Amino acid sequence: MKFFATTFLVTLVTSAVAVAVPHSNTSSTDVGKKILSTAMTAKGTPYAWGGGSCSGPSDDQPPYDYGDVGYDCSGLVCWAVCKVTGRDLFTEGLRVTSSMYCASESKLGYKKYPLSKRRAGDAIFFGGECDCNESGSIHHVGLMMDSGDRMWNAPNDRVNQVQENSIKGFGEEPCPYVIRFTS
């Protein structure tokens, strides 16, 4: 009986300590890594132009109705953000890559950092001159896998599936800012 009482007391004390620790103390690094980890579960999912929602992969959209079900680049990022934070960038008008990149920090609700400060889970963008005044200039987004050259994305390329790519090997320079997702 003494063993049971001691075990019960230890369990009770351990439970009390666990309850006392706040769960909302998640850093932005943790949120970014969780978003990246979630996006990585879509490895090999087909590229589908306009594909993706908070529910997951979806049909490609006109004018590219090929019958594919999957994600495009921004659909993948927005889906992962939705899954981790509960925030629906699709319905907030931030689903399109250029809309996300060009949004003010107050509309976006996330902070932008210089590319040189990038870290795992940050959204990295591509688009020629990265000019927010030029329609279609910013055309691709991925998630940084580290602070170096690796990104996770859904490129429209010869492979056409969610995968890891090199930033240097992507074929153009990234835009000067990344977006850091926080809860």
JOLIN-V250904 format. One record per residue. N is the residue number from 1. RES is the residue in three letters. PHI is phi in whole degrees, 0 to 359 (* if undefined). OMEGA is omega in whole degrees, 0 to 359 (NA if undefined). BURIAL is I if it has 9 or more other C-alpha atoms within 8 Angstrom, else O. Layout:
n=N res=RES phi=PHI omega=OMEGA burial=BURIAL
n=N res=RES phi=PHI omega=OMEGA burial=BURIAL
//
This chain:
n=1 res=MET phi=* omega=179 burial=O
n=2 res=LYS phi=298 omega=179 burial=O
n=3 res=PHE phi=299 omega=179 burial=O
n=4 res=PHE phi=299 omega=181 burial=O
n=5 res=ALA phi=296 omega=179 burial=O
n=6 res=THR phi=295 omega=179 burial=O
n=7 res=THR phi=299 omega=180 burial=O
n=8 res=PHE phi=297 omega=181 burial=O
n=9 res=LEU phi=295 omega=178 burial=O
n=10 res=VAL phi=298 omega=178 burial=O
n=11 res=THR phi=299 omega=180 burial=O
n=12 res=LEU phi=296 omega=179 burial=O
n=13 res=VAL phi=295 omega=179 burial=O
n=14 res=THR phi=300 omega=179 burial=O
n=15 res=SER phi=296 omega=180 burial=O
n=16 res=ALA phi=296 omega=179 burial=O
n=17 res=VAL phi=294 omega=181 burial=O
n=18 res=ALA phi=297 omega=180 burial=O
n=19 res=VAL phi=290 omega=183 burial=O
n=20 res=ALA phi=287 omega=181 burial=O
n=21 res=VAL phi=278 omega=181 burial=O
n=22 res=PRO phi=289 omega=180 burial=O
n=23 res=HIS phi=268 omega=183 burial=O
n=24 res=SER phi=273 omega=183 burial=O
n=25 res=ASN phi=269 omega=182 burial=O
n=26 res=THR phi=281 omega=180 burial=O
n=27 res=SER phi=280 omega=179 burial=O
n=28 res=SER phi=297 omega=176 burial=I
n=29 res=THR phi=297 omega=179 burial=I
n=30 res=ASP phi=296 omega=180 burial=O
n=31 res=VAL phi=298 omega=179 burial=I
n=32 res=GLY phi=301 omega=179 burial=I
n=33 res=LYS phi=294 omega=177 burial=I
n=34 res=LYS phi=293 omega=177 burial=I
n=35 res=ILE phi=297 omega=178 burial=I
n=36 res=LEU phi=299 omega=180 burial=I
n=37 res=SER phi=301 omega=178 burial=O
n=38 res=THR phi=296 omega=180 burial=I
n=39 res=ALA phi=299 omega=182 burial=I
n=40 res=MET phi=291 omega=177 burial=I
n=41 res=THR phi=290 omega=179 burial=O
n=42 res=ALA phi=269 omega=181 burial=O
n=43 res=LYS phi=311 omega=177 burial=I
n=44 res=GLY phi=83 omega=178 burial=O
n=45 res=THR phi=297 omega=182 burial=I
n=46 res=PRO phi=299 omega=171 burial=I
n=47 res=TYR phi=284 omega=176 burial=I
n=48 res=ALA phi=223 omega=183 burial=I
n=49 res=TRP phi=301 omega=182 burial=I
n=50 res=GLY phi=78 omega=184 burial=I
n=51 res=GLY phi=280 omega=175 burial=I
n=52 res=GLY phi=119 omega=175 burial=I
n=53 res=SER phi=203 omega=177 burial=I
n=54 res=CYS phi=298 omega=179 burial=I
n=55 res=SER phi=277 omega=181 burial=O
n=56 res=GLY phi=129 omega=182 burial=O
n=57 res=PRO phi=295 omega=179 burial=I
n=58 res=SER phi=215 omega=180 burial=I
n=59 res=ASP phi=298 omega=172 burial=I
n=60 res=ASP phi=293 omega=188 burial=I
n=61 res=GLN phi=245 omega=176 burial=I
n=62 res=PRO phi=302 omega=11 burial=O
n=63 res=PRO phi=273 omega=184 burial=O
n=64 res=TYR phi=254 omega=179 burial=O
n=65 res=ASP phi=273 omega=181 burial=O
n=66 res=TYR phi=260 omega=181 burial=O
n=67 res=GLY phi=88 omega=179 burial=O
n=68 res=ASP phi=280 omega=173 burial=I
n=69 res=VAL phi=240 omega=182 burial=I
n=70 res=GLY phi=176 omega=181 burial=I
n=71 res=TYR phi=232 omega=161 burial=I
n=72 res=ASP phi=263 omega=188 burial=I
n=73 res=CYS phi=300 omega=182 burial=I
n=74 res=SER phi=285 omega=176 burial=I
n=75 res=GLY phi=297 omega=178 burial=I
n=76 res=LEU phi=296 omega=182 burial=I
n=77 res=VAL phi=296 omega=181 burial=I
n=78 res=CYS phi=297 omega=177 burial=I
n=79 res=TRP phi=299 omega=181 burial=I
n=80 res=ALA phi=296 omega=177 burial=I
n=81 res=VAL phi=299 omega=180 burial=I
n=82 res=CYS phi=298 omega=182 burial=I
n=83 res=LYS phi=296 omega=185 burial=I
n=84 res=VAL phi=276 omega=187 burial=I
n=85 res=THR phi=256 omega=184 burial=O
n=86 res=GLY phi=83 omega=182 burial=O
n=87 res=ARG phi=274 omega=184 burial=O
n=88 res=ASP phi=259 omega=179 burial=I
n=89 res=LEU phi=293 omega=179 burial=I
n=90 res=PHE phi=300 omega=184 burial=I
n=91 res=THR phi=277 omega=180 burial=O
n=92 res=GLU phi=271 omega=180 burial=O
n=93 res=GLY phi=78 omega=181 burial=O
n=94 res=LEU phi=245 omega=183 burial=I
n=95 res=ARG phi=286 omega=181 burial=I
n=96 res=VAL phi=286 omega=185 burial=O
n=97 res=THR phi=310 omega=182 burial=I
n=98 res=SER phi=292 omega=178 burial=I
n=99 res=SER phi=296 omega=180 burial=I
n=100 res=MET phi=293 omega=184 burial=I
n=101 res=TYR phi=295 omega=186 burial=I
n=102 res=CYS phi=273 omega=180 burial=O
n=103 res=ALA phi=295 omega=174 burial=I
n=104 res=SER phi=293 omega=179 burial=O
n=105 res=GLU phi=299 omega=180 burial=I
n=106 res=SER phi=291 omega=177 burial=O
n=107 res=LYS phi=288 omega=182 burial=O
n=108 res=LEU phi=294 omega=182 burial=I
n=109 res=GLY phi=79 omega=178 burial=O
n=110 res=TYR phi=230 omega=182 burial=I
n=111 res=LYS phi=264 omega=175 burial=I
n=112 res=LYS phi=260 omega=179 burial=I
n=113 res=TYR phi=231 omega=175 burial=I
n=114 res=PRO phi=300 omega=180 burial=I
n=115 res=LEU phi=310 omega=182 burial=I
n=116 res=SER phi=295 omega=180 burial=O
n=117 res=LYS phi=260 omega=184 burial=O
n=118 res=ARG phi=300 omega=176 burial=I
n=119 res=ARG phi=208 omega=184 burial=I
n=120 res=ALA phi=306 omega=178 burial=I
n=121 res=GLY phi=95 omega=177 burial=I
n=122 res=ASP phi=287 omega=175 burial=I
n=123 res=ALA phi=275 omega=179 burial=I
n=124 res=ILE phi=247 omega=188 burial=I
n=125 res=PHE phi=239 omega=178 burial=I
n=126 res=PHE phi=226 omega=178 burial=I
n=127 res=GLY phi=168 omega=175 burial=I
n=128 res=GLY phi=55 omega=180 burial=I
n=129 res=GLU phi=275 omega=182 burial=O
n=130 res=CYS phi=55 omega=183 burial=I
n=131 res=ASP phi=268 omega=181 burial=I
n=132 res=CYS phi=289 omega=179 burial=I
n=133 res=ASN phi=271 omega=181 burial=O
n=134 res=GLU phi=254 omega=182 burial=O
n=135 res=SER phi=303 omega=177 burial=O
n=136 res=GLY phi=79 omega=181 burial=O
n=137 res=SER phi=299 omega=182 burial=I
n=138 res=ILE phi=267 omega=193 burial=I
n=139 res=HIS phi=235 omega=181 burial=I
n=140 res=HIS phi=213 omega=176 burial=I
n=141 res=VAL phi=221 omega=174 burial=I
n=142 res=GLY phi=219 omega=178 burial=I
n=143 res=LEU phi=245 omega=178 burial=I
n=144 res=MET phi=297 omega=177 burial=I
n=145 res=MET phi=265 omega=179 burial=I
n=146 res=ASP phi=199 omega=179 burial=I
n=147 res=SER phi=265 omega=183 burial=I
n=148 res=GLY phi=251 omega=192 burial=O
n=149 res=ASP phi=247 omega=186 burial=I
n=150 res=ARG phi=257 omega=176 burial=I
n=151 res=MET phi=225 omega=176 burial=I
n=152 res=TRP phi=251 omega=187 burial=I
n=153 res=ASN phi=199 omega=176 burial=I
n=154 res=ALA phi=243 omega=183 burial=I
n=155 res=PRO phi=277 omega=173 burial=I
n=156 res=ASN phi=266 omega=185 burial=I
n=157 res=ASP phi=221 omega=182 burial=O
n=158 res=ARG phi=293 omega=180 burial=O
n=159 res=VAL phi=274 omega=176 burial=O
n=160 res=ASN phi=54 omega=175 burial=I
n=161 res=GLN phi=204 omega=179 burial=I
n=162 res=VAL phi=296 omega=188 burial=I
n=163 res=GLN phi=197 omega=172 burial=I
n=164 res=GLU phi=270 omega=175 burial=O
n=165 res=ASN phi=221 omega=173 burial=I
n=166 res=SER phi=273 omega=176 burial=I
n=167 res=ILE phi=294 omega=181 burial=I
n=168 res=LYS phi=298 omega=181 burial=O
n=169 res=GLY phi=275 omega=183 burial=O
n=170 res=PHE phi=287 omega=175 burial=O
n=171 res=GLY phi=105 omega=175 burial=O
n=172 res=GLU phi=204 omega=180 burial=O
n=173 res=GLU phi=287 omega=176 burial=I
n=174 res=PRO phi=287 omega=176 burial=I
n=175 res=CYS phi=295 omega=187 burial=I
n=176 res=PRO phi=288 omega=181 burial=O
n=177 res=TYR phi=232 omega=170 burial=I
n=178 res=VAL phi=246 omega=176 burial=I
n=179 res=ILE phi=250 omega=179 burial=I
n=180 res=ARG phi=257 omega=181 burial=I
n=181 res=PHE phi=276 omega=176 burial=I
n=182 res=THR phi=226 omega=180 burial=I
n=183 res=SER phi=268 omega=NA burial=O
//
